[in-house]
Amino acid sequence: MSDLRQILSQGRKRIGLLVGAGAPMSLRVSDTGVLVSEGGRSLMPGVEVLTTQSIDALGGQQKAAAEAIRAELGAAANIETILTRIRLLQQALGPAQVHGLDSEGYKALGAEVCKKIGEVVGAPLPKERNAYTELVSWVSGTLRAHAVEIFTTNYDLLFEEAFERSRASYFDGFTGGHLPFFDPVSVASDDLPPRWSRLWKLHGSLGWALEGDSIVRGRGRAASQLVYPDHLKYELTQKQPYSALFERLRQFLLTPDSILLTSGFSFRDAHICAVLDEALAMNANASVMAFQYLPLASEEPACKLAYERPNLSVYASDGAVIGGVKGVWRPGAPPKNWESIRATFWGPRWQGEQSSFLLGDFAMLTRFCALSQATDMSAQVTTSDAAVAASAGDSFAAVAVALANAGEAKA
């Protein structure tokens, strides 16, 4: 963690982040969308809840067909596998019917499911300071030799909102004013200044649309035409813009001395894992640090890849796989002045729980990044500071508030 803090604070290494569906689940909001510290609900649901909400929102024969497919798939059923089956039936059936729908019926069903997904994941970013705004503050607050590259499988617009709210420059592969179009040449060449962060939406995004022969952006949250949750279909990743974005991930990992941090990513996406596996085998100087929320026993896909590629390390709540070796956490005496720093990555997740590794939580990882340049976090937190922290929706906000009030943060 000491080495990682140094890397994050210096701005000299080539740093990337791979952010999966677990990231927005770390933000808890009230029914009105206000960030809260306790209770509330996740800003975005997990895959299981998203599956239920998307199917329950259907009606008539479409809902019956989706439910039948879900039952056939059994334990493997989620919104991605269901959509994969829907589009396979769309291609194969023609005028024949399965579960009451023919090829055109399944085409309409696939479009309707994508529309329902868009309605669920279209939640706006909370107005309060949160994990996304803290990450952008860290990205834009350091003079860098290389741009930070964010790869995400999520369709939401949370990163875009965070960058724009902070007025931080970013490039997502699109260019133009009236109808911004996807430009694969700019993605491949990567010749923009380092202060422009890169945001790569590997599985598409809300707001993308196909108009004529061009992929355009800026069509609002209602545009879900190019959201492809059934990404396990190989042919979809061969189309633009997906082929250019997957190649960008591959080239990033093939660049010497690059480091990729993953958060909220389950390592169950076969195509992304294939890119990671190939690139890490080719480039021993690249490294991936996978921060996983669950215990090691529940992170089998990530551990499997870590055993095969020693330059990929898995950091779970109860242990880690580092250099291809599995072990449990056994923290010893911290170095001098490290008690407050250790609290940013080690401690009880909830009151009354045993201490564990915390950075599998996206909000804790972004806070760790934001505090990477602070060298003195010893200020005492007052009652009023704690109240402010509670309203900010994060226990560690108390540390930042106390530092700001006491003037003892040294960078």
C-alpha positions as CSV (number, residue, x, y, z in Angstrom):
1,M,0.0,0.0,0.0
2,S,2.9,2.3,0.6
3,D,4.2,1.6,-2.9
4,L,0.7,2.2,-4.4
5,R,0.3,5.5,-2.5
6,Q,3.6,6.7,-4.0
7,I,2.6,5.6,-7.5
8,L,-0.8,7.4,-7.2
9,S,0.7,10.6,-5.9
10,Q,3.6,11.1,-8.3
11,G,1.9,11.2,-11.8
12,R,4.8,9.6,-13.6
13,K,3.5,6.1,-14.2
14,R,0.9,5.2,-16.8
15,I,-2.2,4.4,-14.7
16,G,-5.5,2.9,-15.8
17,L,-8.7,1.9,-14.1
18,L,-11.1,-0.9,-15.0
19,V,-14.5,-0.2,-13.4
20,G,-17.3,-2.7,-13.4
21,A,-20.9,-2.9,-12.2
22,G,-20.0,-3.1,-8.5
23,A,-18.7,0.5,-8.5
24,P,-22.0,2.5,-8.4
25,M,-23.4,0.0,-5.8
26,S,-21.0,1.6,-3.3
27,L,-23.0,4.8,-3.3
28,R,-26.0,4.7,-1.0
29,V,-28.8,7.2,-1.7
30,S,-32.3,8.0,-0.3
31,D,-35.5,7.7,-2.2
32,T,-35.0,11.2,-3.4
33,G,-31.5,10.5,-4.7
34,V,-29.6,12.2,-1.8
35,L,-26.3,10.6,-0.7
36,V,-26.6,9.0,2.7
37,S,-24.1,7.4,5.1
38,E,-26.5,4.7,6.5
39,G,-29.5,2.9,5.1
40,G,-30.9,3.9,1.8
41,R,-30.3,1.9,-1.4
42,S,-27.5,1.4,-3.9
43,L,-27.5,4.0,-6.6
44,M,-27.4,1.2,-9.2
45,P,-28.7,-2.3,-8.5
46,G,-26.6,-5.4,-8.9
47,V,-27.0,-7.8,-11.9
48,E,-29.6,-9.9,-10.1
49,V,-31.9,-7.0,-9.1
50,L,-31.4,-5.4,-12.6
51,T,-32.5,-8.7,-14.1
52,T,-35.7,-8.8,-12.0
53,Q,-36.5,-5.2,-12.5
54,S,-36.0,-5.3,-16.3
55,I,-38.2,-8.4,-16.8
56,D,-40.9,-7.3,-14.3
57,A,-41.3,-4.1,-16.3
58,L,-42.2,-6.0,-19.5
59,G,-45.8,-6.9,-20.3
60,G,-47.9,-9.5,-22.2
61,Q,-46.3,-12.1,-24.3
62,Q,-42.9,-10.4,-24.1
63,K,-42.8,-10.9,-20.3
64,A,-44.0,-14.5,-20.7
65,A,-41.2,-15.3,-23.2
66,A,-38.5,-13.6,-21.0
67,E,-39.7,-15.5,-17.9
68,A,-39.6,-18.8,-19.9
69,I,-36.1,-18.1,-21.1
70,R,-35.0,-17.2,-17.5
71,A,-36.5,-20.5,-16.3
72,E,-34.7,-22.5,-19.0
73,L,-31.3,-20.9,-18.1
74,G,-31.7,-21.8,-14.5
75,A,-28.9,-20.7,-12.1
76,A,-27.0,-19.1,-15.0
77,A,-29.8,-16.7,-15.8
78,N,-29.1,-13.0,-15.6
79,I,-29.9,-10.1,-17.8
80,E,-26.9,-10.7,-20.0
81,T,-27.5,-14.4,-20.6
82,I,-31.2,-13.7,-21.2
83,L,-30.4,-11.1,-23.8
84,T,-27.9,-13.4,-25.4
85,R,-30.6,-16.1,-25.8
86,I,-33.1,-13.5,-27.1
87,R,-30.8,-12.4,-29.8
88,L,-29.9,-16.0,-30.7
89,L,-33.6,-16.8,-31.1
90,Q,-34.0,-13.6,-33.2
91,Q,-31.3,-14.8,-35.6
92,A,-32.4,-18.4,-35.8
93,L,-36.2,-18.5,-35.8
94,G,-37.5,-16.7,-38.9
95,P,-41.4,-17.2,-38.9
96,A,-41.2,-20.2,-36.5
97,Q,-42.3,-19.4,-32.9
98,V,-40.7,-20.2,-29.5
99,H,-42.6,-19.2,-26.4
100,G,-45.1,-17.4,-28.5
101,L,-42.7,-15.1,-30.4
102,D,-41.0,-15.4,-33.8
103,S,-37.8,-13.7,-35.1
104,E,-39.4,-10.2,-35.3
105,G,-40.9,-10.7,-31.9
106,Y,-37.6,-11.5,-30.3
107,K,-36.1,-8.5,-32.0
108,A,-38.7,-6.2,-30.5
109,L,-38.2,-8.0,-27.1
110,G,-34.4,-7.4,-27.2
111,A,-35.0,-3.7,-27.9
112,E,-37.6,-3.4,-25.1
113,V,-35.2,-5.1,-22.6
114,C,-32.4,-2.7,-23.5
115,K,-34.9,0.2,-23.0
116,K,-35.8,-1.1,-19.5
117,I,-32.1,-1.4,-18.6
118,G,-31.6,2.2,-19.7
119,E,-34.4,3.3,-17.3
120,V,-32.8,1.4,-14.4
121,V,-29.2,2.5,-14.9
122,G,-30.0,6.1,-15.9
123,A,-29.9,7.5,-12.4
124,P,-28.1,10.8,-12.1
125,L,-24.9,11.3,-10.0
126,P,-25.8,12.6,-6.5
127,K,-25.1,16.3,-6.1
128,E,-23.1,15.7,-2.9
129,R,-19.4,14.9,-3.0
130,N,-19.0,11.2,-3.7
131,A,-16.7,8.5,-5.0
132,Y,-16.9,9.6,-8.6
133,T,-16.1,13.3,-7.9
134,E,-13.3,12.3,-5.6
135,L,-11.8,10.1,-8.3
136,V,-12.0,13.0,-10.8
137,S,-10.4,15.3,-8.3
138,W,-7.4,12.9,-7.9
139,V,-7.1,12.4,-11.7
140,S,-7.1,16.2,-12.5
141,G,-5.2,17.3,-9.4
142,T,-1.8,16.0,-10.4
143,L,0.5,17.1,-13.2
144,R,0.9,13.9,-15.2
145,A,3.3,12.5,-17.9
146,H,0.5,10.2,-19.2
147,A,-3.2,10.6,-19.2
148,V,-5.2,8.4,-16.8
149,E,-7.4,6.0,-18.8
150,I,-10.7,4.7,-17.3
151,F,-12.2,1.6,-18.9
152,T,-15.7,0.8,-17.8
153,T,-18.2,-1.9,-18.6
154,N,-21.1,0.3,-17.2
155,Y,-23.7,2.0,-19.4
156,D,-24.4,4.8,-17.0
157,L,-23.3,8.4,-17.4
158,L,-21.8,8.9,-13.9
159,F,-18.2,9.4,-15.0
160,E,-19.3,11.9,-17.6
161,E,-21.3,13.9,-15.0
162,A,-18.3,13.8,-12.6
163,F,-15.8,15.1,-15.2
164,E,-18.2,17.8,-16.4
165,R,-19.2,18.9,-12.9
166,S,-15.4,19.4,-12.1
167,R,-14.8,21.0,-15.5
168,A,-12.1,18.4,-16.2
169,S,-11.2,17.6,-19.8
170,Y,-11.8,14.0,-21.0
171,F,-12.0,12.2,-24.3
172,D,-14.3,9.3,-24.9
173,G,-13.6,8.5,-28.6
174,F,-16.2,10.9,-30.0
175,T,-15.6,14.2,-31.8
176,G,-17.8,16.9,-33.2
177,G,-20.4,19.4,-32.0
178,H,-23.7,18.9,-33.8
179,L,-23.6,15.1,-34.0
180,P,-20.4,13.9,-32.2
181,F,-19.3,10.8,-34.0
182,F,-17.0,7.9,-32.9
183,D,-13.5,8.3,-34.3
184,P,-11.5,5.1,-34.0
185,V,-8.4,6.7,-35.5
186,S,-8.2,9.1,-32.5
187,V,-8.7,6.2,-30.1
188,A,-5.8,4.3,-31.6
189,S,-3.4,7.2,-32.0
190,D,-3.9,8.6,-28.5
191,D,-2.1,11.9,-29.2
192,L,-4.1,14.2,-27.0
193,P,-2.4,16.1,-24.1
194,P,-2.0,14.2,-20.8
195,R,-4.4,16.6,-19.0
196,W,-7.2,15.1,-21.1
197,S,-8.3,11.9,-19.3
198,R,-9.6,9.0,-21.4
199,L,-13.0,7.4,-20.8
200,W,-13.6,4.2,-22.7
201,K,-17.1,2.6,-22.5
202,L,-16.3,-1.0,-23.4
203,H,-19.9,-2.2,-23.6
204,G,-21.6,0.9,-24.9
205,S,-23.4,3.6,-23.2
206,L,-26.7,5.4,-22.7
207,G,-26.8,8.3,-25.2
208,W,-25.1,6.4,-28.0
209,A,-27.1,5.8,-31.2
210,L,-26.6,4.5,-34.7
211,E,-27.5,7.1,-37.3
212,G,-26.8,6.2,-40.9
213,D,-23.3,4.6,-41.0
214,S,-22.0,6.5,-37.9
215,I,-22.1,5.9,-34.2
216,V,-23.1,9.2,-32.6
217,R,-23.3,10.4,-29.0
218,G,-25.5,12.9,-27.1
219,R,-28.9,11.4,-27.6
220,G,-29.8,11.5,-23.9
221,R,-30.5,8.8,-21.3
222,A,-33.5,7.5,-23.4
223,A,-31.1,6.3,-26.1
224,S,-30.2,2.7,-25.3
225,Q,-29.8,1.3,-28.9
226,L,-26.1,0.6,-28.5
227,V,-26.3,-0.8,-25.0
228,Y,-25.2,-4.4,-25.4
229,P,-25.4,-6.3,-22.1
230,D,-25.2,-9.6,-24.0
231,H,-21.5,-8.9,-24.6
232,L,-20.5,-12.5,-24.4
233,K,-21.6,-12.8,-28.0
234,Y,-18.2,-12.6,-29.7
235,E,-19.4,-11.0,-32.9
236,L,-20.6,-7.9,-31.1
237,T,-17.1,-7.1,-29.9
238,Q,-15.9,-7.1,-33.5
239,K,-18.1,-4.1,-34.4
240,Q,-17.2,-0.4,-34.1
241,P,-16.9,1.2,-31.6
242,Y,-16.3,-2.0,-29.6
243,S,-13.4,-3.4,-31.6
244,A,-11.5,-0.1,-31.2
245,L,-12.2,0.2,-27.5
246,F,-11.1,-3.4,-26.7
247,E,-8.0,-2.8,-28.8
248,R,-7.3,0.3,-26.7
249,L,-7.4,-1.8,-23.5
250,R,-5.0,-4.3,-25.1
251,Q,-2.6,-1.5,-26.2
252,F,-2.7,0.1,-22.7
253,L,-1.6,-3.2,-21.1
254,L,1.1,-3.8,-23.8
255,T,2.7,-0.4,-23.0
256,P,5.8,-0.7,-20.8
257,D,5.5,0.1,-17.1
258,S,1.7,0.4,-17.0
259,I,-0.5,-0.4,-14.1
260,L,-4.3,-1.2,-14.2
261,L,-6.4,-1.0,-11.1
262,T,-9.8,-2.8,-11.2
263,S,-12.8,-2.1,-9.0
264,G,-16.3,-3.6,-9.1
265,F,-15.2,-6.0,-11.8
266,S,-16.1,-9.7,-11.3
267,F,-13.7,-11.1,-13.9
268,R,-16.7,-13.1,-15.4
269,D,-16.5,-11.3,-18.8
270,A,-14.7,-13.8,-21.0
271,H,-13.6,-11.2,-23.6
272,I,-12.1,-8.7,-21.2
273,C,-10.4,-11.5,-19.3
274,A,-9.0,-12.8,-22.6
275,V,-7.5,-9.4,-23.4
276,L,-6.0,-9.2,-19.9
277,D,-4.6,-12.7,-20.1
278,E,-3.0,-12.2,-23.5
279,A,-1.5,-8.8,-22.7
280,L,-0.1,-9.8,-19.4
281,A,1.5,-12.8,-20.9
282,M,3.1,-10.6,-23.6
283,N,4.2,-7.8,-21.3
284,A,5.8,-8.8,-18.0
285,N,6.3,-5.1,-17.2
286,A,2.6,-4.4,-17.0
287,S,0.7,-5.2,-13.8
288,V,-3.0,-5.4,-12.8
289,M,-4.2,-4.9,-9.2
290,A,-7.7,-6.3,-8.8
291,F,-9.5,-4.9,-5.7
292,Q,-12.4,-7.3,-4.9
293,Y,-15.2,-6.7,-2.5
294,L,-15.9,-10.3,-1.4
295,P,-13.7,-12.9,0.4
296,L,-11.2,-14.8,-1.7
297,A,-13.4,-17.9,-1.8
298,S,-16.1,-15.9,-3.7
299,E,-13.6,-14.4,-6.2
300,E,-12.7,-17.6,-8.0
301,P,-12.6,-16.1,-11.6
302,A,-10.1,-13.3,-10.5
303,C,-8.0,-15.8,-8.5
304,K,-7.8,-18.2,-11.4
305,L,-6.3,-15.6,-13.7
306,A,-4.0,-14.4,-10.9
307,Y,-2.6,-18.0,-10.4
308,E,-1.8,-18.1,-14.2
309,R,-0.4,-14.5,-14.5
310,P,1.8,-13.5,-11.6
311,N,1.7,-9.8,-12.8
312,L,-2.0,-9.8,-11.8
313,S,-2.7,-9.5,-8.1
314,V,-6.0,-10.0,-6.3
315,Y,-6.7,-8.0,-3.1
316,A,-9.9,-9.4,-1.4
317,S,-11.4,-8.6,2.0
318,D,-9.8,-11.5,3.8
319,G,-6.7,-12.2,1.8
320,A,-4.8,-11.9,-1.5
321,V,-3.2,-13.6,-4.4
322,I,0.2,-11.9,-5.0
323,G,2.8,-13.3,-7.4
324,G,0.6,-16.3,-7.9
325,V,0.6,-17.2,-4.2
326,K,-2.5,-17.2,-2.0
327,G,-2.5,-16.0,1.5
328,V,-4.6,-14.4,4.3
329,W,-4.0,-10.9,5.6
330,R,-1.8,-10.8,8.7
331,P,-1.0,-7.1,9.3
332,G,1.8,-6.4,11.7
333,A,2.9,-3.2,13.5
334,P,2.5,-0.2,11.1
335,P,5.4,2.0,10.3
336,K,5.7,5.3,12.2
337,N,2.8,7.7,11.6
338,W,0.9,5.1,9.6
339,E,-2.0,4.5,11.9
340,S,-4.2,7.1,10.2
341,I,-3.0,6.0,6.7
342,R,-3.8,2.4,7.5
343,A,-7.3,3.4,8.4
344,T,-7.9,4.3,4.7
345,F,-7.5,0.7,3.6
346,W,-7.8,-1.5,6.7
347,G,-10.5,-1.6,9.4
348,P,-14.1,-2.8,10.1
349,R,-16.4,-2.3,7.2
350,W,-19.4,-1.9,9.5
351,Q,-19.6,-1.2,13.2
352,G,-18.9,-4.3,15.2
353,E,-17.3,-6.3,12.4
354,Q,-13.7,-7.6,12.4
355,S,-11.1,-5.5,10.4
356,S,-10.6,-6.4,6.8
357,F,-9.1,-5.0,3.6
358,L,-11.4,-2.1,2.5
359,L,-10.3,-1.2,-1.0
360,G,-12.6,-3.7,-2.7
361,D,-15.2,-1.0,-2.0
362,F,-15.1,1.5,-4.9
363,A,-15.8,4.4,-2.6
364,M,-12.9,3.4,-0.3
365,L,-10.6,3.0,-3.3
366,T,-11.4,6.5,-4.6
367,R,-10.9,7.9,-1.1
368,F,-7.5,6.2,-0.9
369,C,-6.5,7.8,-4.3
370,A,-7.8,11.2,-3.2
371,L,-5.7,11.0,0.0
372,S,-2.6,9.6,-1.7
373,Q,-0.7,12.9,-1.3
374,A,-1.6,13.6,2.3
375,T,1.3,12.9,4.7
376,D,-0.3,14.0,8.0
377,M,-3.8,12.9,8.9
378,S,-3.4,13.2,12.6
379,A,-5.9,16.0,13.3
380,Q,-8.5,15.2,15.9
381,V,-12.1,15.0,14.6
382,T,-14.5,17.1,16.5
383,T,-18.2,16.4,17.0
384,S,-19.1,19.2,14.6
385,D,-16.7,17.8,12.0
386,A,-18.3,14.3,12.4
387,A,-21.7,15.8,11.8
388,V,-20.5,17.4,8.6
389,A,-18.9,14.1,7.6
390,A,-22.2,12.3,8.2
391,S,-24.0,14.7,5.9
392,A,-21.3,14.1,3.3
393,G,-22.2,10.4,3.4
394,D,-18.8,8.8,4.3
395,S,-17.1,8.1,7.6
396,F,-13.7,9.0,6.1
397,A,-15.0,12.4,5.1
398,A,-14.5,13.2,8.7
399,V,-10.8,12.9,8.2
400,A,-10.8,15.2,5.2
401,V,-13.0,17.8,7.0
402,A,-10.8,17.7,10.1
403,L,-7.7,18.2,7.9
404,A,-9.2,21.1,6.1
405,N,-10.3,22.8,9.3
406,A,-7.1,22.2,11.2
407,G,-4.8,23.0,8.3
408,E,-2.7,20.0,8.9
409,A,-2.8,18.2,5.6
410,K,0.6,18.3,4.0
411,A,1.0,17.4,0.3
